């Protein structure tokens, strides 16, 4: 009898598990639908906001309930791939636009063009929709984004007398190099610290301002790499700051953003280029009385244009309740809710309605500077390039790291990015 009870319990658990997956019908005997929403929110504020919004939806939708599932940025790609192939993907998927290409082309994500409310489609600018458009379909909703900004020691800059840049009158890349050289000294203090543990996306996204594109799609639809004059400006500036001027610390090139903060707080670096959301860590960790400010990244031939890969919400193609899942996304991204999500993640919303909210326009903690940069954000250069992950890991990352350290020159960097890079991309475009 004990064995029979255990078997019965096991069968019940299996049935419950299958009902929770998109491979089942997602519904109960009473007709109520349950959707699984996998969120990658990880900061306490952000997790709380997401859970609150799920609770608010459930309180007003008795026939469609949403179950909050906690995911992780560290393992999301492999985890999703496994769940897609196993028919167990969540209905609503939180991810980033630069992770969607293979899932979209692989048929794992639903085309949202006919599922989303018109209000949401018109509220988010076309430049943001381009980040989630693959072929003729739209496979996610971009909702949070962050530009790369300069986090500066306000007192250091004020006492130096340098001109403080604004979104209306930013520094040029040439001016930025001159100023960091002026701010540094021979006593172990540097004008800038570049945390480039992941050098590729930072370099390519900032290079949009200087006319860099790197990936060029031809009339045949195939993508090829060309490293032109516009692509040189940002990497050459960083290289020269480290290896020629000595205005940038070589020791931070292999570091992540958080690793540079102790040195920044300790007065070793005047500025650190970081993602906009790092402001939360600075608020939490800065010593009492430490003065800091947010500055726009330098501008180039194309102004303050910068590439971004927004956070996204998608619907699994295998979900039996795509319409209901899209309705939940529409609720989650109402302007007032999008503001709450942006504040929780210390990022910028893509929606124009949310971006106008006074809470995101205050001077405190650099919110106004970030809001002023939103109109310049564009799709990251490699957004829809198949084979980009392999090119980034095997070709571009080591090439940029060696160039920034001074181990190779610009000619060798160009040859490796183009020659080796095109060989990689060609395999994905046969």
Long-range contacts (C-beta under 8 A, 24 or more apart in sequence): 20-67, 21-87, 21-88, 21-89, 22-87, 22-88, 22-89, 22-90, 22-91, 22-316, 22-318, 22-319, 22-320, 23-87, 23-88, 23-318, 24-320, 25-320, 26-91, 26-319, 26-320, 26-321, 27-321, 31-63, 32-62, 32-63, 32-64, 32-65, 33-63, 33-64, 33-65, 33-321, 33-324, 34-64, 34-65, 34-66, 34-67, 35-64, 35-65, 35-66, 35-67, 35-91, 35-92, 35-319, 35-321, 35-324, 35-325, 35-328, 36-66, 36-67, 36-69, 36-90, 36-91, 36-92, 37-66, 37-67, 37-68, 37-69, 37-90, 37-91, 37-92, 37-94, 37-328, 38-69, 38-70, 38-71, 38-90, 38-92, 38-93, 38-94, 39-68, 39-69, 39-70, 39-71, 39-94, 40-71, 40-72, 40-73, 40-76, 40-94, 40-95, 40-311, 41-94, 41-344, 41-345, 42-72, 42-73, 43-280, 43-344, 43-345, 43-346, 45-280, 45-343, 45-344, 45-345, 46-341, 46-344, 46-345, 48-344, 49-340, 49-341, 49-343, 49-344, 50-341, 50-344, 52-340, 53-331, 53-332, 53-337, 53-340, 53-341, 57-328, 57-331, 57-332, 64-321, 64-324, 64-327, 64-328, 66-92, 66-328, 80-108, 84-108, 84-316, 84-318, 87-318, 89-316, 89-318, 89-319, 90-316, 91-315, 91-316, 91-319, 91-321, 91-325, 92-313, 92-314, 92-315, 92-316, 92-325, 92-328, 92-329, 93-313, 93-314, 93-315, 93-316, 94-311, 94-312, 94-313, 95-140, 95-311, 95-312, 95-314, 96-309, 96-310, 96-311, 96-312, 97-131, 97-132, 97-140, 97-142, 97-309, 97-310, 97-311, 97-312, 97-379, 97-380, 97-383, 98-201, 98-309, 98-380, 98-382, 98-383, 98-388, 100-132, 100-134, 100-139, 100-140, 100-312, 100-314, 101-134, 101-383, 101-384, 101-385, 101-386, 101-388, 102-386, 103-139, 103-314, 104-134, 104-135, 104-137, 104-139, 105-134, 105-135, 105-386, 107-317, 108-316, 108-317, 108-318, 109-139, 109-140, 109-314, 109-315, 109-316, 109-317, 110-139, 110-314, 110-315, 110-316, 110-317, 110-319, 110-322, 111-137, 111-138, 111-139, 112-137, 112-138, 112-139, 112-140, 112-141, 112-314, 112-315, 112-326, 113-137, 113-138, 115-315, 115-322, 115-323, 115-326, 116-141, 116-326, 116-329, 116-330, 117-326, 117-327, 117-330, 119-330, 120-329, 120-330, 120-333, 120-351, 123-335, 123-351, 123-352, 123-353, 123-354, 124-350, 124-351, 124-352, 125-350, 125-352, 127-377, 127-378, 127-379, 128-310, 128-350, 128-377, 128-379, 130-378, 130-379, 130-383, 131-308, 131-309, 131-310, 131-312, 131-379, 131-380, 131-383, 132-310, 132-312, 132-314, 133-384, 134-384, 139-314, 140-312, 140-313, 140-314, 141-312, 141-313, 141-314, 141-329, 141-333, 142-310, 142-311, 142-312, 142-350, 143-310, 143-311, 143-312, 143-313, 143-333, 143-338, 143-341, 143-349, 143-350, 143-351, 144-310, 144-311, 144-341, 144-342, 144-345, 144-347, 144-348, 144-349, 144-350, 145-308, 145-310, 145-311, 145-347, 145-348, 145-349, 145-350, 145-374, 145-377, 146-275, 146-276, 146-277, 146-308, 146-347, 146-348, 146-370, 147-275, 147-276, 147-296, 147-297, 147-306, 147-308, 147-348, 147-370, 147-373, 147-374, 147-376, 147-377, 148-202, 148-205, 148-206, 148-273, 148-274, 148-275, 148-276, 148-297, 148-306, 149-273, 149-274, 149-275, 149-276, 149-294, 149-295, 149-296, 149-297, 149-366, 149-369, 149-370, 149-373, 150-271, 150-272, 150-273, 150-294, 150-295, 150-296, 150-297, 151-264, 151-271, 151-272, 151-273, 151-274, 151-278, 151-279, 151-282, 151-292, 151-293, 151-294, 151-295, 152-270, 152-271, 152-292, 152-293, 152-294, 152-295, 153-264, 153-267, 153-269, 153-270, 153-271, 153-291, 153-292, 154-291, 154-292, 154-293, 155-291, 156-183, 156-267, 156-270, 157-183, 157-270, 157-271, 157-293, 160-270, 164-293, 164-295, 165-295, 165-296, 165-298, 166-296, 166-369, 166-372, 167-296, 167-304, 167-369, 167-372, 167-373, 168-372, 170-296, 170-297, 170-298, 170-299, 170-304, 171-298, 171-299, 172-298, 172-299, 172-300, 173-209, 173-210, 173-233, 173-234, 173-237, 173-298, 173-299, 173-300, 175-298, 176-237, 176-298, 177-237, 177-240, 177-241, 177-245, 177-247, 180-241, 180-245, 180-247, 180-248, 180-270, 180-271, 181-241, 181-245, 181-247, 183-247, 183-270, 183-271, 184-245, 184-246, 184-247, 184-248, 184-270, 188-268, 189-267, 189-268, 189-269, 189-270, 190-246, 190-247, 190-248, 190-249, 190-268, 190-269, 190-270, 191-241, 191-247, 191-248, 191-269, 191-270, 191-271, 192-241, 192-247, 192-248, 192-269, 192-270, 192-271, 192-272, 192-273, 193-248, 193-249, 193-252, 193-260, 193-263, 193-264, 193-268, 193-269, 193-271, 193-272, 194-238, 194-241, 194-242, 194-248, 194-249, 194-252, 194-253, 194-273, 194-404, 195-252, 195-253, 195-255, 195-256, 195-257, 195-259, 195-260, 195-272, 195-273, 195-274, 196-238, 196-252, 196-253, 196-254, 196-255, 196-400, 196-401, 196-404, 197-254, 197-255, 197-256, 197-259, 198-256, 198-397, 199-253, 199-396, 199-397, 199-400, 199-401, 199-404, 200-392, 200-396, 200-397, 200-400, 201-307, 201-309, 201-380, 201-382, 201-392, 202-273, 203-234, 203-235, 203-238, 203-400, 204-307, 204-380, 204-381, 204-382, 205-306, 205-307, 205-308, 205-380, 205-381, 206-234, 206-297, 206-306, 206-307, 207-231, 207-233, 207-234, 207-235, 207-307, 207-381, 208-302, 208-305, 208-306, 208-307, 208-378, 208-381, 209-234, 209-297, 209-298, 209-299, 209-300, 209-301, 209-302, 209-303, 209-304, 209-305, 209-306, 210-234, 210-300, 210-301, 210-302, 211-300, 211-301, 211-302, 212-381, 213-381, 214-381, 214-382, 214-417, 215-381, 215-382, 215-385, 222-429, 223-385, 223-386, 223-425, 223-429, 224-422, 224-425, 225-417, 225-418, 225-421, 225-422, 225-425, 226-418, 227-413, 227-414, 227-417, 227-418, 230-300, 230-301, 232-410, 233-300, 235-400, 235-403, 235-404, 235-410, 235-413, 236-410, 238-404, 239-403, 239-404, 239-406, 239-410, 242-404, 242-405, 242-406, 243-405, 243-406, 250-405, 250-406, 253-401, 253-404, 253-405, 254-401, 261-285, 265-290, 271-295, 273-297, 276-346, 276-347, 276-348, 276-366, 276-370, 277-345, 277-346, 277-347, 279-346, 279-365, 279-366, 280-346, 283-365, 293-366, 294-365, 294-366, 294-369, 294-370, 295-369, 296-369, 296-372, 296-373, 303-376, 304-373, 304-376, 305-376, 305-377, 305-378, 306-373, 306-376, 306-377, 306-378, 307-377, 307-378, 307-379, 307-380, 307-381, 308-377, 308-378, 308-379, 308-380, 309-380, 309-383, 310-350, 311-345, 311-347, 348-373, 348-374, 348-377, 385-425, 386-425, 386-428, 386-429, 387-424, 387-425, 387-427, 387-428, 387-429, 390-424, 391-421, 391-424, 391-425, 394-424, 395-420, 395-421, 395-424, 396-421
